[in-house]
Amino acid sequence: MRRGYAQDGRKAAAALKYRMGEDPAPQLVAKGAGKVAERIIEAARVAGVPIREDPDLVALLMTLDIGEMISPELYAAVAEVLAFVYRMNRKAIEGSHARPDGRAHSRQSR
């Protein structure tokens, strides 16, 4: 999920869906400004979807239609966002294996 600001200065948000190995390219599944953007951001938070601010990318995504796959020109920018999401997900998984004292559990070979 990305957020930024619309041309009129209101908060804007866009959400992409991508299933590695299944989808040919990320697809725009939601976009909006103002109150709609706030609802998109809140839905992402509730669902545990990482959120990244990228006003330039949001401005480009706002030009797409819902359901449209991103164009090859956006692949590099969206790849950076996907890498961010994968890192955040990995940190969340690693954090769920922490001990009550905050230290990570260690695995021992037998």
Contacts in CASP RR format, 6 or more apart in sequence:
PFRMAT RR
TARGET T0000
AUTHOR 0000-0000-0000
METHOD contacts of the structure
MODEL  1
MRRGYAQDGRKAAAALKYRMGEDPAPQLVAKGAGKVAERIIEAARVAGVP
IREDPDLVALLMTLDIGEMISPELYAAVAEVLAFVYRMNRKAIEGSHARP
DGRAHSRQSR
1 13 0 8 1.000
1 14 0 8 1.000
1 15 0 8 1.000
1 16 0 8 1.000
1 40 0 8 1.000
1 41 0 8 1.000
1 44 0 8 1.000
1 49 0 8 1.000
1 50 0 8 1.000
1 51 0 8 1.000
1 52 0 8 1.000
2 13 0 8 1.000
2 14 0 8 1.000
2 15 0 8 1.000
2 16 0 8 1.000
2 51 0 8 1.000
2 52 0 8 1.000
2 53 0 8 1.000
2 54 0 8 1.000
2 57 0 8 1.000
2 58 0 8 1.000
2 61 0 8 1.000
2 81 0 8 1.000
3 11 0 8 1.000
3 12 0 8 1.000
3 13 0 8 1.000
3 14 0 8 1.000
3 37 0 8 1.000
3 41 0 8 1.000
3 51 0 8 1.000
3 52 0 8 1.000
3 53 0 8 1.000
3 54 0 8 1.000
3 58 0 8 1.000
4 11 0 8 1.000
4 12 0 8 1.000
4 13 0 8 1.000
4 53 0 8 1.000
4 54 0 8 1.000
4 55 0 8 1.000
4 58 0 8 1.000
4 59 0 8 1.000
5 11 0 8 1.000
5 12 0 8 1.000
5 55 0 8 1.000
5 58 0 8 1.000
6 12 0 8 1.000
6 32 0 8 1.000
6 33 0 8 1.000
6 34 0 8 1.000
6 37 0 8 1.000
6 59 0 8 1.000
6 62 0 8 1.000
7 59 0 8 1.000
8 33 0 8 1.000
10 33 0 8 1.000
10 34 0 8 1.000
10 37 0 8 1.000
11 33 0 8 1.000
11 34 0 8 1.000
11 37 0 8 1.000
11 38 0 8 1.000
11 41 0 8 1.000
12 31 0 8 1.000
12 32 0 8 1.000
12 33 0 8 1.000
12 34 0 8 1.000
12 37 0 8 1.000
12 55 0 8 1.000
12 58 0 8 1.000
12 59 0 8 1.000
12 62 0 8 1.000
13 30 0 8 1.000
13 31 0 8 1.000
13 32 0 8 1.000
13 33 0 8 1.000
13 36 0 8 1.000
13 37 0 8 1.000
13 38 0 8 1.000
13 40 0 8 1.000
13 41 0 8 1.000
13 44 0 8 1.000
13 58 0 8 1.000
14 28 0 8 1.000
14 30 0 8 1.000
14 31 0 8 1.000
14 32 0 8 1.000
14 40 0 8 1.000
14 57 0 8 1.000
14 58 0 8 1.000
14 61 0 8 1.000
14 62 0 8 1.000
15 28 0 8 1.000
15 29 0 8 1.000
15 30 0 8 1.000
15 31 0 8 1.000
15 40 0 8 1.000
15 44 0 8 1.000
15 49 0 8 1.000
16 26 0 8 1.000
16 27 0 8 1.000
16 28 0 8 1.000
16 29 0 8 1.000
16 61 0 8 1.000
16 70 0 8 1.000
16 78 0 8 1.000
16 81 0 8 1.000
17 23 0 8 1.000
17 26 0 8 1.000
17 27 0 8 1.000
17 29 0 8 1.000
18 25 0 8 1.000
18 26 0 8 1.000
18 27 0 8 1.000
18 78 0 8 1.000
18 82 0 8 1.000
23 69 0 8 1.000
24 69 0 8 1.000
25 69 0 8 1.000
25 70 0 8 1.000
25 72 0 8 1.000
25 75 0 8 1.000
26 69 0 8 1.000
26 70 0 8 1.000
26 78 0 8 1.000
26 82 0 8 1.000
27 67 0 8 1.000
27 68 0 8 1.000
27 69 0 8 1.000
27 70 0 8 1.000
28 61 0 8 1.000
28 64 0 8 1.000
28 65 0 8 1.000
28 66 0 8 1.000
28 67 0 8 1.000
28 68 0 8 1.000
28 69 0 8 1.000
28 70 0 8 1.000
29 66 0 8 1.000
29 67 0 8 1.000
30 40 0 8 1.000
30 66 0 8 1.000
31 40 0 8 1.000
31 61 0 8 1.000
31 62 0 8 1.000
31 64 0 8 1.000
31 66 0 8 1.000
32 40 0 8 1.000
32 62 0 8 1.000
33 62 0 8 1.000
41 51 0 8 1.000
44 50 0 8 1.000
44 51 0 8 1.000
45 51 0 8 1.000
49 85 0 8 1.000
50 84 0 8 1.000
50 85 0 8 1.000
50 88 0 8 1.000
50 89 0 8 1.000
52 81 0 8 1.000
52 84 0 8 1.000
52 85 0 8 1.000
54 77 0 8 1.000
54 81 0 8 1.000
56 77 0 8 1.000
57 74 0 8 1.000
57 77 0 8 1.000
57 78 0 8 1.000
57 81 0 8 1.000
60 74 0 8 1.000
60 77 0 8 1.000
61 70 0 8 1.000
61 74 0 8 1.000
64 70 0 8 1.000
70 78 0 8 1.000
94 104 0 8 1.000
95 104 0 8 1.000
97 104 0 8 1.000
97 105 0 8 1.000
98 104 0 8 1.000
98 105 0 8 1.000
99 105 0 8 1.000
END
